[in-house]
């Protein structure tokens, strides 16, 4: 866990993440407790609080693993699995954008040129409007009105 903490800034950042984690863990315990009470007051039956506890609990467990509180290998395994899912990989967005642009017959350079033209045009229009507004505004003469007659 401490191998990634190289200086005071890293330690402070880690402590802030721990504080946030324990705050979320407290809310988790509170929500699960309230869910159980509601379930009991409603006469039991189908144990629906299980779904809240299970889904949110897995998220909490992964966050605890990432912070090194419990089994760091758990987070690493989940991260490795995530890398295998094509639409979750960090590179997926860029690859998908390239694929769509290719189908459209455009490249990233073409899109960048179009955006640059649009930005320049918008800037030019704003400057023209500003000049027109300044010309239309009444000029101040600088003379003060006197209260005496």
C-alpha positions as CSV (number, residue, x, y, z in Angstrom):
1,X,0.0,0.0,0.0
2,X,2.6,2.6,1.0
3,X,4.8,1.8,-2.1
4,X,2.9,4.5,-4.1
5,X,3.2,7.1,-1.4
6,X,6.3,9.0,-2.2
7,X,5.9,12.4,-0.5
8,X,3.7,14.4,1.8
9,X,1.3,15.4,-0.9
10,X,0.7,11.7,-1.8
11,X,0.1,10.9,1.9
12,X,-2.3,13.7,2.3
13,X,-4.2,12.7,-0.8
14,X,-4.3,9.1,0.4
15,X,-5.6,10.2,3.8
16,X,-8.3,12.3,2.1
17,X,-9.4,9.2,0.1
18,X,-9.5,7.1,3.3
19,X,-11.7,9.7,5.0
20,X,-14.1,9.7,2.0
21,X,-14.1,5.9,2.0
22,X,-15.0,5.7,5.7
23,X,-17.7,8.3,5.2
24,X,-19.2,6.2,2.4
25,X,-18.9,3.1,4.5
26,X,-20.8,4.8,7.3
27,X,-23.6,5.8,4.9
28,X,-23.6,2.2,3.6
29,X,-24.1,0.8,7.1
30,X,-26.8,3.4,7.9
31,X,-28.7,2.7,4.6
32,X,-28.5,-1.1,5.1
33,X,-29.7,-0.8,8.7
34,X,-32.6,1.4,7.7
35,X,-33.5,-1.0,4.8
36,X,-33.5,-3.9,7.3
37,X,-35.8,-2.0,9.7
38,X,-38.2,-1.1,6.9
39,X,-38.2,-4.7,5.6
40,X,-38.9,-5.9,9.2
41,X,-41.7,-3.4,9.8
42,X,-43.3,-4.3,6.5
43,X,-43.6,-7.9,7.7
44,X,-40.5,-9.5,6.1
45,X,-41.3,-11.4,3.0
46,X,-39.0,-11.2,0.1
47,X,-35.6,-10.1,1.3
48,X,-35.0,-7.1,-1.0
49,X,-32.4,-5.4,1.2
50,X,-30.0,-8.1,0.0
51,X,-29.7,-6.4,-3.4
52,X,-28.8,-3.1,-2.0
53,X,-26.2,-4.7,0.3
54,X,-24.8,-7.0,-2.4
55,X,-24.4,-4.4,-5.2
56,X,-23.2,-1.5,-3.0
57,X,-21.2,-3.9,-0.8
58,X,-19.2,-5.1,-3.9
59,X,-18.4,-1.5,-4.8
60,X,-17.3,-0.7,-1.2
61,X,-15.2,-3.9,-1.2
62,X,-13.4,-2.9,-4.4
63,X,-12.8,0.6,-3.1
64,X,-11.4,-0.8,0.1
65,X,-9.1,-3.1,-2.0
66,X,-8.0,-0.2,-4.1
67,X,-7.0,1.8,-0.9
68,X,-5.2,-1.2,0.4
69,X,-7.5,-1.7,3.4
70,X,-8.4,-5.3,2.3
71,X,-6.9,-7.6,-0.3
72,X,-5.3,-5.3,-2.8
73,X,-5.2,-8.2,-5.3
74,X,-9.0,-8.1,-5.4
75,X,-9.0,-4.6,-7.0
76,X,-6.1,-5.6,-9.4
77,X,-8.1,-8.7,-10.5
78,X,-11.2,-6.6,-11.1
79,X,-9.1,-4.0,-13.0
80,X,-7.6,-6.7,-15.2
81,X,-11.0,-8.1,-16.0
82,X,-12.2,-4.6,-16.9
83,X,-9.4,-4.2,-19.3
84,X,-10.7,-7.3,-21.2
85,X,-14.1,-5.8,-21.8
86,X,-13.8,-3.8,-25.0
87,X,-16.2,-1.0,-24.1
88,X,-14.7,-0.3,-20.7
89,X,-11.0,-0.1,-21.7
90,X,-9.6,3.5,-21.6
91,X,-8.7,3.3,-25.3
92,X,-12.1,2.3,-26.4
93,X,-13.5,5.8,-26.8
94,X,-10.7,6.9,-29.1
95,X,-10.7,3.7,-31.1
96,X,-14.5,3.9,-31.5
97,X,-14.3,7.5,-32.6
98,X,-11.6,6.6,-35.2
99,X,-13.8,3.8,-36.5
100,X,-16.9,6.0,-36.9
101,X,-14.8,8.8,-38.5
102,X,-13.3,6.3,-40.9
103,X,-16.8,5.2,-41.9
104,X,-17.7,8.8,-42.5
105,X,-14.6,9.2,-44.6
106,X,-13.0,11.7,-42.2
107,X,-9.9,11.7,-40.2
108,X,-9.2,13.3,-36.8
109,X,-7.2,16.0,-38.6
110,X,-10.2,16.9,-40.8
111,X,-12.4,17.2,-37.7
112,X,-9.8,19.4,-36.0
113,X,-9.6,21.7,-39.1
114,X,-13.4,22.0,-39.1
115,X,-13.5,22.8,-35.4
116,X,-10.7,25.4,-35.9
117,X,-12.7,27.1,-38.7
118,X,-15.8,27.1,-36.6
119,X,-13.9,28.7,-33.6
120,X,-12.3,31.3,-35.8
121,X,-15.7,32.2,-37.4
122,X,-17.3,32.5,-34.0
123,X,-14.5,34.7,-32.7
124,X,-14.8,36.9,-35.8
125,X,-18.6,37.3,-35.3
126,X,-18.1,38.2,-31.6
127,X,-15.6,40.9,-32.5
128,X,-18.0,42.3,-35.1
129,X,-20.9,42.4,-32.7
130,X,-18.7,44.1,-30.0
131,X,-17.7,46.8,-32.5
132,X,-21.3,47.3,-33.6
133,X,-22.4,47.6,-29.9
134,X,-19.7,50.1,-29.2
135,X,-20.7,52.3,-32.2
136,X,-24.4,52.1,-31.3
137,X,-23.8,53.1,-27.6
138,X,-24.4,56.7,-26.8
139,X,-21.3,58.7,-26.0
140,X,-20.8,60.3,-22.6
141,X,-19.9,63.9,-22.7
142,X,-18.4,64.1,-19.3
143,X,-20.5,67.1,-18.3
144,X,-22.3,67.0,-15.0
145,X,-25.7,68.3,-14.5
146,X,-25.9,71.1,-12.0
147,X,-28.6,71.1,-9.4
148,X,-28.8,74.9,-9.4
149,X,-31.1,76.9,-11.8
